[in-house]
Amino acid sequence: MILFAARRLFQALIVMLVVSFLAFTMFRFVGDPINQMVGIETSLEDRAALRESLGLNDPMPLQFARFVAGALRFDFGTSYQFRQPVADLFAKRIPATLELSLTSALFALVIGVPMGIHAGLKRESALSKLFMSLSLVGISLPTFFIGILLIFLFSVTLQWLPSFGRGDTVQIGSWWTTGFLTVSGLKALILPSITLGLYQMTLIMRLIRAEMMEVIRSDYIKFARARGLPDRIVHFRHALKNTLVPVVTITGLQLGSIVAFATITETVFQWPGMGLLFLHAVQNVDIPIMSAYLMLTALLFVTINFIVDLLYFLIDPRLRVGRP
């Protein structure tokens, strides 16, 4: 187990090193940050001095080494637009993004897993056909369109829920804020979390349905039925357990994508998270924020993938370190 984890950890470090190089080089060609920081009346001498103070005239290897060293300390420099440390800007917005992402993931799992089990076990029932029809809607419609529809229905027409913002929040500690402890915060969380988690919910449901239908036809399930075991034991102790490996893979990656691709949802609902900050950074060519967002997103995916690999080892005993 330790050797298995060490090997996966080494691979994760290689991936993060490659991503850091891509983050460093990619955003060097999106525009000149000096033009975004100063006005047209700024002299050439002042521009040159600012470029020198930011280290933009240093050799590329030196800049990359400085970037990696800072990233290891979660120091991504100073924002060109806000003139504040990027780490401080992300620290203020990470609670909002994580709150939205965790709620969306919980929604996708709590609703998607039971729907997938029912659709797999009773695929000819009317409820299963309804679930499959709804899943087509969740997969086909783009996220921004779903958000706009929900805003029109529940905010504009019915006026039940707010259409933007995070609502009232409560300060916990020095930098963490949450809306879970206020009524307006909970109301503001409903529409964006459904919008962000709907696609993941339908994907999880369809995956579990397909895996359950395949496992139910297996010989060991037929043997378990022949032994006279109750359907509850056959379905949930034998069938469901053997669907976990592919389900854990897709679910883990999808939970990572919730955080990584929350930009659209945060933009539609003006949710003050990292995604909205990244969008503003792209519009203003704020390279430190863009690089930090890519690095943090990659770190999230690598961490989730590492956890998924460890769950593989625990769920399926056939997956051993010595085997390819």
N, C-alpha and C positions, 0 to 999 in steps of 0.2 A: 504494500500500500504506500509506504514512504517513497520507495523508488518510483512508483507510478506517479505520485504527486510531484516529485522532483523533476521528472522528465517533462511533465506537462507545464510545470512552472518555468523551466528553461525555454520551452517553445513559446510560452507567453511573453517572456522577456525579449526574444528575438522579434516577435510580432510587434511589440511596442516600440522597439528600436526602428523597425522599418516604417511604422506609422509616424514616428517622430520625424524621420527624414522626409517623408512625404508632406507632413504638415509644415515643415520648415521651408521646403522648396516650392510647394504648390502655390502658397499665398504670396510668394515674392513676385508673382507675375500678374496679380490682379489689379495693380495700379500703384501709383506713387503715394504713400501715406502722407508725405509732407504736404501735398496739395489739399488733403483733407483737414490738416491741422492748422493751416495758416490761410490768410486771405490773399486776394490778388495784389494787395498793396505791399505785401511783405517783400523786402529786398532780397536779392540773391545772396548777399552776405549772411543775412539772418537765416535764410533757408539752409545754407551750407553749415552754419553753426548748429542748427537744430539737427540736421542729418548726422553731424559728427557726435553730438551729445547722445543720440539714440543708438550709436554704434552701427549705423547703416553703411558706413564707409569701410568697415573692417572686412578682412577677407572672409569668404563664405565658410571655410572650415572653422574659423574662430567663432563666427556667429552661430554656427550649428552646435559647436561644443558648449557655448554659453547657453544656448536654448535648451539643450538636454540637461545640463547641470541645473538650470532653473526649474525645469519640469520635474526633476527628481525631488525638489523641495516644494513643488506646487507653486512655484513662482514663475508666472508667465509674462512678467514685465508690466508695463503701464499702458493702459488703454489710450490710443491716440485721440479718441473722441471725448471720453469722459475725464481724461487726465487723472485717473485713479488706478491703483493696482488691480489687475485683472482678477486676481484671487479674491479680493474683497468684493468685486462686482458679482462673481459667481457665488460667493458665500451668501450673499443676500438673496440670490434667486434660486439656489439649489433646493431650499425647503419647498418652494412652490412647485417646482418641477417634480421632485420626488413625491410630494403629496398627491399630485395629479396622476403620476405614473403608477404609484402603488394602488391607488383607488381603481384605476383603469384595469390593472392586472388582476386585482381581486374580483372585479366585475366580470372579466373575461373567464376566469377560472370557475367562479362560483356558478355562473350561468352556463358556460360552455361545456363543462364536464358532465353535469347531469343530462343536458340536452343530447350530447353525443352518446352517452350510455343508453338512453331511452331510444334514440334513433337507430342505434346498432342492434339492440335486442328486439325491438318491435318496429322493424322498418316498414311494415305494411300498414301500420295504424295511421289514423287521420292526423294525430298529433305529430308523428314523425314526419309526415309529408309537409305539415305546416312549418316545422322546424327547418326542413330542407329549403322550402321556399323563402323563408326569412333569411337563411344563410346566403342565398344568392343575392339578396338585396344588400346584405352587409359586405359581401365581397366585391360586388359590381360598382356600387356607388362610391365616388371619391370622398375622402374624409371632409374636405371643406364643404362639399355639398350637403353631407349629412349634418354638419354643424349648422349650416344656414337653415336647413329645414327644421331642426330642433329649436333654433332661436325663433323662427317665424311662428311655430306652433305654440311653444310653452312660454315664450317671453313676450312676443308681440300680440298674438291672438288671445291666449288664455291668461297671460300676465301672472303666471305662477312662479317663474324662476327668473333670476337675473340673466342678462344676455352677455355681460362682460365683467371683467374684474375678478378679484379673489374674495371679496367681502371682507368682513372684519376678521382680524387675526389676533392671536395671543402670543406674546413673546415668551419663549422658554429658553432660559440660559442667555448667553451673550449674543447669539446670532440666529438661533433657530426660531422660526415662527410657524404657527399652524392655524388653520381655519377649522380644524375638527372640533374645537371647543366653543364655537359660536354658531348661532343659527344661520346667520347670513353667509358664513363661510361654508357651511354644509350645503346650503342652497346653491351657492355659486359653483360648487364642485360637481354637481349632478350632471349638467349638460356636457361640459367638456370631458368628463371621465367616460360618459357613455359614447361620445363621439370618438374618443381615442381608443377605447377598448372594444368597439363593436367589431372591427375587422378581426382582431385577435380572437374574440369570442367565437365568431363563425368559423375561423380556421381551426381552432381547437376542437370545436364540435364536430366538424367534418372529418378531422383526423381520427378522433376517438371512434367515431361511427365506423369508419373504414377498417380500423384495426380490430374493433370488436367483431365486426362481421367476418373478418378473416379468421380470428382466433376461435370463434364459435364453431367453425367447421373443422377444427383440428381434431385429430384422433384422440388426444388425451382428454378433450372436453367430452367427446362421445363416450369414452371409457368412464369418466366421472359420472355421467348421467346413467350409464349402465349399472354403476355401483349403487344407484338409488340416492345419490346426494341431492339435497334440496337445490332448487334453482338459485336461491340466494347464495349458497356456498359456491356453486359452479360459476355463477356470473361474476361475483365480486372477489372471491378468493383465488380462483384459478384463471378465469378469462381476463378480468381487468388487470391483474398483476402482470400478465404477459404482454400487455399493450403499453406498459410504462416506458420502455426504452425509447421507441420513436416519439412518444408523446413528450417525454422529458426533453428530448432534443429540440423539437419544434417549439415547445412552450418556453424553454429557456431562451432561445434566440428571439422569440417574439416579445418576451418581456424586456429584453434588451432594446429591441427596436422601438418599444413604447417610449422609452426615454430619448432615444436617439432621434426619432422622427416625430417628436411632439411639437415641432416648429409650426406646422400648419394649424394644429388645434390651438396652440397658444396664440397664434396670430388671429384666428377667427374670433376667439373669445377674449382677446387682449389679456391673456393670462400672464402675469409678471414672472415668467420663468426663464430658464436658460435659452430655450428655443427662440423666444421673442428677442432676447438680447443678441443672439447670433444673427437673426435676420437684420436687425439694426446695424450690426457690425458689417455685414455684407454690403449694405447700402452705403456705408460710410468708409469702406475699405479699412476697417479697423483690424489689422493683421494679428495683433496679439490675442484678441478675443476669438477670432476665427481659428487660430492655431490651437488655443486652449480648448475650445469646444470640440475640435476633432480629436485631440489627445484624450480628453475626458470620456468622450464617446467610445473611443477604441479601448480605453481602460475598462469601461463598463462591459463591453462585449467580451473582452478577454477574461475578465473575472467571472462572468456568467458561464462562459464556455469551460473554464476551469472547474467550476462547481458542477456543471453537467457531466464532465468527465469523471469526477469523483462519484457522482450518483450512479453512473454506469457501473462502476466497480462494485457498488453496494447492491444494486438491483440485480444485475446479471452476473452470476459467479463464473460464467464462461469467459468473461473478459479479464484476462490476466496480463500481467506485465510482460511476460516472456513470449506472448503470442503476438503475431503481427496484427 
